[in-house]
Every structure is written in C-alpha cells, then in structure tokens.
Amino acid sequence: MGMTMMAMMAMMIVIVVMAMVVVCMVVIMVIVLGARMRAFMAVRRLMRMSNPPSIPTLAIASITCFLRQTKLVIDWHNFGYSILALKLGQNHPLVKLSTWYEKVFCKSASAHLCVTDAMKYFLKKEFELQHPILPLHDRPASHFSPILDSSVRTEFLANLPETREVRSFLNAGTLRVLVSSTSWTADEDFSVLIDALLRYSELATTTQPHLPEVLAIITGKGPQKDMYLEQIALLEKSGKLQKVTIRTAWLSVPDYAKLLASASLGVSLHTSSSGVDLPMKVVDMFGAGLPVVGWDRFKAWPELVTEGVNGLGFGSSEELAEHLIELFGNSSRLETLRQGAQKESSRCWDDEWDPIAAPLLGLT
C-alpha cells in the first residue's frame, strides 16, 4: 500500500513537471511567434509600388491593401496615361479611360513618393491628392562614378571596337566622344541629333576648320533603330558627315558606366511624356561625372541640370549644334561643365533616401 502511494506521488510529480515544461514551452512559443507575427504584421502594414506600369498593377495593389488593411505608398516615376498618349494621342478614348483609372485608384494610397517637385505639384493639383506627397529625386547606381585620370579614360576608349576608325585622332587628343543612350522611340526624336551633327560637319569643313573630330556612340535598342541607321549610312555615303563618325554599341553595364565616365559629352533626347518626370540616363551621366546637353522644353529640367554649371539645354537641332560647336571648340568651357558634373556625382542615393523615404517606410 505504501509503495503504491509512493508510486502515485512520484507519477504526479512527473506529470506536474511535464505540465510545467509544456507550459513553459507554450509560453516561449507564444513569445517567439508573437514577435514574428508582430514583425510580419509590421511588414503587412505597408506596401510600396512603382508607377508606371499602372494597368492593372495600381488597381490590384489598391484592392489588396484594402482587403489586408495595409497602407499603400505609390512611388511615381511618370504617368501611365501620358506614355500611352505618345502612341494613341491625347484625345484617344483609351487615354481618357487610363487617365480616369489612374486618378481614381491612386487616391487609395496613404502617401506618395515622386521623382520631382514639379510632379508633386502636378499630383496635388490635377489628381487632387490630399495625403503626403514627398519628392525623392533619383540618384545613380553605385557603379556609375567618375574616372578622374584622363589617361585611363583614353585607354578605355582606345580598346573599344567603335573607336577603331578614329583611333589616331584619339591618341592625338583631337577627338571628342559624344554619347547618347536612346530607346529609338517617338518620345526621343533622334533626327534632332543627326541634324545637329550635320550642321557641325558643315561648319567644321568650311568656316571653322579648327573644330575637332567627333565620334558619336549611340547605345540602346528600339523600333526606329534600323530606320535611322539606314539614314546615317546614306549620309555617310554622300559625304555629308565629314569629321563626324556615328556608331552604335551594345555594352555590358560596367562598360557602359566606363564609357560615360570616359566620354567628352552626353546628349539626352528625352522629351518627357508628362513634362514632370526626368530622364534616368542624365542621372547616370552625372553619376559618371559626364556633362550633359539635353532637351529642356519641360518643367522638371531645371531640377536636374543647372544651366552652364553641369550642362546645357536645347529646344531644337540648331541650338544643339551651337552647343556642340561651343563646347568642342572650347576645351576650357567643356572642362568647366565636367567639373560641375563631377561635383554632382558626389550626391549618392542615401543622401536622398535617408531623410525622406526611410522615415516614411519605418526604416529609421
């Protein structure tokens, strides 16, 4: 009997201990899972999406955030309807429908990021947004950086197959390398650059023979590329591009960054479908310390380029030709712009992100 009582007490003690262990394990699991759940819920509280594309992304993001009780942050880089209007025209029914769609669904966002101050004011006025709109200017990726040693720049250019025909001018220091990255589409009229180079060639072979040789390296792919290449071939065959050589290139990302850092001047033909976005290619050029001449007939241009400091704007092929003649004919003027572009390259992404986006997204 005594042994039975002892056995029962021992069993009860074991059960109690096991129960306590189980309780402790449950408590620990609750604490751990609770922490993970809080972290998960913190992530669920906010969703960031880039715009464009708008259809169907904007509607899906808006509905998803509503169902999950999540705050939506829209990162505006341009407008879907304005890009569509380039193909269909401003008055096309689909463009009007796209405009309505974008205006309606964007109102579900709790906050907005945008790439320019001009875009902020546009969103506030035209889209009648009431929630915070924070401009966050684009900055280049880390692999875009200046090459300060001119001999290193020359060596890189000399090793490119695109410079083979003009290598003697490069080695003699009488070659200027122009770089333009284009999508070969309607919103970037490449004929503007061709006409400017024709004008440069005409003057360089007549009244201003002191002007140096120019190599224009064009990067990018797009639907109008073959059309323009045929036009360039005809101009070369007819002898209208004297002292000007135009070549296309498709480079790796590291080599493209080095090309920008080694060139004499960058050209942007971006015309802006909305008037309030900015060309990322110019941001990359500044990241590489390359001065820029670009189409400036849109509101946001002054937010990126400081006229006469790191670049120049133009609104026609005639103005572009004047800039090429001025800069390629005056090394000190071009060097002044290069120094301004190199100064611009010191502004990194963290300088923009940390004070604006990080607090909004709860990362600081």
C-alpha positions in Angstrom: 0.0 0.0 0.0 2.8 2.3 1.0 4.7 1.5 -2.2 1.6 2.2 -4.2 1.2 5.7 -2.6 4.8 6.4 -3.3 4.5 5.4 -6.9 1.4 7.6 -7.3 3.1 10.6 -5.8 6.1 10.1 -8.0 3.9 9.9 -11.0 2.0 13.0 -10.0 5.3 14.9 -9.6 6.4 13.7 -13.0 3.1 14.8 -14.5 3.3 18.2 -12.8 6.9 18.7 -14.0 5.9 17.7 -17.5 3.0 20.0 -17.4 5.2 22.9 -16.3 7.7 22.1 -19.1 4.8 22.1 -21.6 3.5 25.4 -20.2 7.0 26.9 -20.4 7.3 25.7 -24.0 4.0 27.1 -24.9 4.9 30.5 -23.3 8.2 30.5 -25.2 6.4 29.7 -28.4 3.8 32.4 -27.9 6.6 34.9 -27.2 8.6 33.9 -30.3 5.6 33.6 -32.6 4.2 36.8 -31.2 7.4 38.6 -32.1 7.4 37.1 -35.5 3.7 37.9 -36.0 4.3 41.5 -35.0 7.2 41.7 -37.4 5.0 40.1 -40.1 2.2 42.5 -39.3 4.6 45.4 -39.4 5.5 44.4 -43.0 1.9 43.9 -43.9 1.1 47.4 -42.7 2.7 49.0 -45.8 3.1 48.2 -49.5 5.1 50.2 -51.9 4.5 50.1 -55.7 6.1 51.9 -58.6 4.0 53.7 -61.2 4.0 53.2 -64.2 3.1 50.5 -65.0 -0.4 51.5 -64.0 -2.7 48.8 -65.6 -3.5 46.5 -63.9 -0.9 47.0 -61.1 -2.5 50.1 -59.5 -5.9 48.5 -59.2 -4.6 45.2 -57.8 -2.4 47.0 -55.3 -5.3 49.2 -54.1 -7.7 46.3 -53.7 -5.1 44.1 -52.0 -4.2 46.8 -49.5 -7.9 47.4 -48.8 -8.6 43.8 -48.1 -5.4 43.3 -45.9 -5.8 46.7 -44.2 -2.4 47.7 -45.4 -1.2 51.2 -46.2 -0.3 51.8 -49.9 2.7 54.0 -50.9 2.9 54.9 -54.6 6.3 55.6 -56.0 5.6 57.9 -59.0 8.2 57.9 -61.9 5.8 59.0 -64.6 2.1 58.5 -65.6 0.8 55.5 -67.5 -1.7 57.6 -69.4 0.9 60.1 -70.7 3.1 57.3 -72.0 0.0 55.7 -73.7 -0.8 59.1 -75.3 2.5 59.1 -77.1 1.2 56.2 -79.2 -2.5 57.0 -79.4 -2.8 60.7 -79.0 -4.2 62.8 -76.1 -7.8 62.6 -77.2 -8.0 58.8 -77.7 -10.7 57.1 -75.6 -8.3 54.7 -74.1 -6.0 57.5 -73.0 -9.0 59.3 -71.3 -10.0 56.0 -69.7 -6.4 55.4 -68.5 -6.3 59.0 -67.0 -9.6 58.4 -65.1 -8.3 55.0 -63.9 -5.1 56.4 -62.6 -6.7 59.3 -60.9 -9.3 57.1 -59.1 -7.1 54.3 -57.8 -4.2 56.5 -56.7 -6.4 58.1 -54.1 -6.4 54.8 -52.1 -2.7 55.4 -51.2 -1.7 56.8 -47.8 1.4 58.5 -49.1 3.2 59.2 -52.4 6.8 59.4 -53.5 7.7 61.2 -56.7 10.8 62.0 -58.7 10.5 65.8 -59.0 9.0 68.8 -57.2 7.1 69.5 -60.4 5.4 66.1 -60.2 4.4 66.8 -56.6 2.6 70.0 -57.6 1.0 68.2 -60.6 -0.3 65.4 -58.4 -1.6 67.8 -55.9 -3.4 70.0 -58.4 -4.5 67.6 -61.2 -5.1 64.5 -59.1 -6.4 66.4 -56.1 -4.4 64.2 -53.7 -4.7 65.0 -50.0 -2.2 62.6 -48.5 1.5 63.4 -48.2 3.5 63.7 -51.4 7.2 63.5 -50.9 9.7 64.3 -53.8 12.5 61.8 -53.9 15.0 62.6 -56.7 16.6 59.7 -58.5 20.3 59.0 -58.0 22.6 56.8 -60.0 23.6 53.3 -59.1 26.9 52.8 -57.3 28.8 51.5 -60.4 28.5 55.0 -62.0 31.4 57.0 -60.9 33.9 59.5 -62.5 37.3 58.4 -63.9 39.5 61.3 -62.9 42.7 60.2 -64.7 42.5 61.3 -68.4 45.0 58.6 -69.4 42.7 55.9 -68.0 39.8 57.4 -69.9 41.8 57.4 -73.2 43.0 53.8 -72.7 39.4 52.6 -72.2 38.2 54.4 -75.3 41.1 53.1 -77.4 40.1 49.5 -76.6 36.6 49.9 -77.8 35.9 48.5 -81.3 33.8 51.5 -82.0 36.8 53.8 -81.9 38.9 51.8 -84.4 38.5 54.2 -87.3 39.3 57.3 -85.3 42.0 55.9 -83.0 44.7 58.2 -84.5 42.6 61.3 -83.5 42.0 59.8 -80.1 45.7 59.3 -79.5 46.5 62.8 -80.8 44.0 64.3 -78.4 41.9 65.8 -81.2 38.8 63.6 -80.8 35.7 64.4 -78.9 33.5 61.5 -77.9 29.7 62.1 -77.7 27.5 59.6 -76.0 23.7 59.3 -76.2 21.5 56.5 -74.9 18.2 56.2 -76.7 15.2 53.9 -76.8 14.8 54.7 -80.5 11.1 55.6 -80.0 8.8 58.6 -80.8 9.4 60.3 -77.5 13.1 60.7 -78.3 13.5 62.3 -81.8 16.9 61.1 -82.9 16.7 63.3 -86.0 17.5 66.2 -83.8 21.0 64.8 -83.1 21.5 63.8 -86.7 20.6 67.3 -87.9 22.9 68.9 -85.3 25.8 66.7 -86.3 25.2 67.6 -90.0 25.4 71.3 -89.1 28.6 70.6 -87.1 30.2 68.7 -90.1 29.3 71.5 -92.4 31.0 74.2 -90.3 34.0 72.0 -89.4 34.8 71.5 -93.1 34.2 75.1 -94.1 34.3 78.2 -91.9 35.5 76.6 -88.7 38.2 74.0 -89.6 39.7 74.2 -86.1 36.7 72.1 -84.8 37.9 68.6 -83.7 36.8 65.2 -85.0 33.6 63.9 -83.3 32.7 60.3 -82.6 29.1 59.8 -81.6 28.5 56.5 -79.8 24.8 55.7 -79.6 23.6 52.9 -77.2 20.2 51.3 -76.8 17.7 49.3 -78.8 14.3 50.2 -80.1 11.8 50.1 -83.0 13.2 53.0 -85.0 16.8 52.0 -84.8 17.1 50.4 -88.3 15.4 53.3 -89.9 17.9 55.8 -88.5 20.9 53.5 -89.2 19.8 53.5 -92.9 19.6 57.3 -92.9 23.0 57.6 -91.3 24.5 55.2 -93.9 23.1 57.3 -96.7 24.6 60.5 -95.2 28.0 58.9 -94.8 27.9 57.6 -98.3 27.0 61.0 -99.7 29.9 62.6 -97.8 27.7 64.8 -95.5 29.2 63.6 -92.3 32.8 64.8 -92.6 34.7 65.0 -89.3 31.8 63.2 -87.7 31.5 59.4 -87.1 28.4 57.8 -85.8 28.5 54.3 -84.3 26.1 52.2 -82.3 27.1 50.0 -79.4 25.5 47.5 -77.0 27.7 47.3 -73.9 27.7 45.5 -70.6 26.6 47.5 -67.6 30.2 48.0 -66.3 31.4 49.0 -69.7 28.5 51.4 -70.2 29.4 53.1 -66.9 33.0 53.4 -68.0 32.0 54.8 -71.4 30.0 57.5 -69.7 33.0 58.3 -67.4 35.4 58.4 -70.4 33.3 60.4 -72.9 33.5 64.1 -73.6 29.8 64.9 -73.5 26.5 63.2 -73.0 23.3 64.0 -75.1 19.8 63.4 -73.8 16.9 63.5 -76.3 14.3 62.7 -73.7 11.3 64.9 -74.2 9.2 63.8 -71.2 5.7 62.5 -71.9 4.3 64.2 -68.8 6.6 67.2 -68.6 7.3 66.4 -64.9 9.5 63.3 -65.0 13.2 63.2 -65.5 15.5 61.1 -67.7 17.4 58.5 -65.7 20.1 58.5 -68.4 21.1 62.0 -67.3 21.2 60.9 -63.7 23.6 58.1 -64.8 25.7 60.6 -66.8 26.1 62.9 -63.8 26.9 59.9 -61.7 29.8 59.2 -64.0 30.9 62.8 -64.0 29.9 63.4 -67.6 28.5 66.9 -68.6 25.2 66.8 -70.4 23.3 68.7 -73.1 19.7 67.8 -73.3 16.2 68.6 -74.5 14.9 71.1 -71.9 11.4 72.0 -73.0 9.7 70.5 -70.0 9.0 71.8 -66.4 11.3 69.5 -64.5 14.5 70.0 -66.4 15.9 72.7 -64.0 15.6 70.3 -61.1 18.2 68.1 -62.7 20.5 70.3 -64.7 22.0 73.6 -63.6 22.4 75.6 -66.8 26.0 76.5 -67.5 27.3 74.6 -64.4 26.9 70.9 -65.2 25.1 71.0 -68.6 23.2 73.0 -71.2 19.6 72.7 -72.5 18.3 72.9 -76.1 15.0 73.0 -77.8 16.0 72.4 -81.4 18.7 70.9 -83.6 20.1 74.4 -84.3 20.6 75.0 -80.5 22.1 71.6 -80.1 24.6 72.3 -82.9 25.5 75.6 -81.3 26.3 73.8 -78.0 28.4 71.2 -79.8 30.4 73.9 -81.6 30.8 75.9 -78.5 31.9 73.0 -76.2 34.0 71.0 -78.7 35.7 74.2 -79.9 36.5 75.4 -76.4 38.2 72.9 -74.2 38.1 75.1 -71.1 34.3 75.6 -71.4 33.8 71.9 -71.6 36.1 71.2 -68.7 34.1 73.7 -66.6 30.9 71.6 -67.2 32.8 68.4 -66.5 33.9 69.7 -63.1 30.2 70.7 -62.4 29.1 67.2 -63.4 31.8 65.6 -61.2 30.6 67.6 -58.3 27.0 66.4 -58.9 28.3 62.8 -58.9 29.1 63.2 -55.2 25.4 63.1 -54.3 24.6 59.5 -53.5 21.3 57.6 -53.2 21.5 57.6 -49.3 21.5 61.4 -49.3 18.1 61.4 -50.9 16.6 58.3 -49.3 17.5 58.6 -45.6 15.8 61.9 -44.8 12.7 61.3 -46.9 11.7 57.7 -47.7 13.3 55.9 -44.8 11.1 57.6 -42.1 8.0 57.1 -44.2 8.7 53.4 -44.6 9.6 53.0 -41.0 13.2 52.0 -41.7 14.8 54.5 -39.3 
